[in-house]
Amino acid sequence: MRFVPSVTGGFPHPRKVKTYEGCESGMKRDILISIFLLVLSVNPLTEEAEFYSPLPYMLSHYALVSSGILLGYSYLKGSKYNLLLGILPVVLWHLPYYFALGASSLGWRIVLELSIFLGGILIGSSLGVTPKWGKVTLFVLYMLGDTVLSILFILESPSYTNLFYPFSPYSPSTLPTTGIAMVVVMNVVLAVVIYLAFKDILRGLTD
């Protein structure tokens, strides 16, 4: 830990310096994770795989939205209305018709990827001004929406396949694995949220 003299000749409290350094380190970490997720989801191998299976297609959606949220939260400060604007493209592209459209061609997929990445940035930029009840509501809605979608996939819902939309590359038999993977992702996200909540509570008790 280092002490930095202030312009008045005094020294700031060591905890303040440590907090600033921790914040700067956290921002660097967030941008590295964001870039990693972006590269992981947007590359020739992933794009090609998405024509054959909805699993990499959905996983890339998680990665792109998460990447955008990290960037928005770390570097931007938006209004609470950004939250609603950010949610719209994420929800839209997971409705049956648009889900199939985004998977059908590289052109539409680029539009999808760009819009949900920007949506993630908008969501992240709004988290700093969103009250705690708003964040809890957002998380509950995410869990509810993903639970419904994963159940539809596990049950091989024809509305998300080429039985309903001939331009979709996915057959019903490709969906269950994706649904199961979504359940795993949701449990991981839930575990992380619980861990961060307890960590925040403990920090409040020790401060």
Summary of the structure (lengths in Angstrom):
residues: 207
radius of gyration: 20.2
end to end distance: 18.1
largest distance: 73.7
contacts: 632
relative contact order: 0.11
helix: 77%
strand: 0%
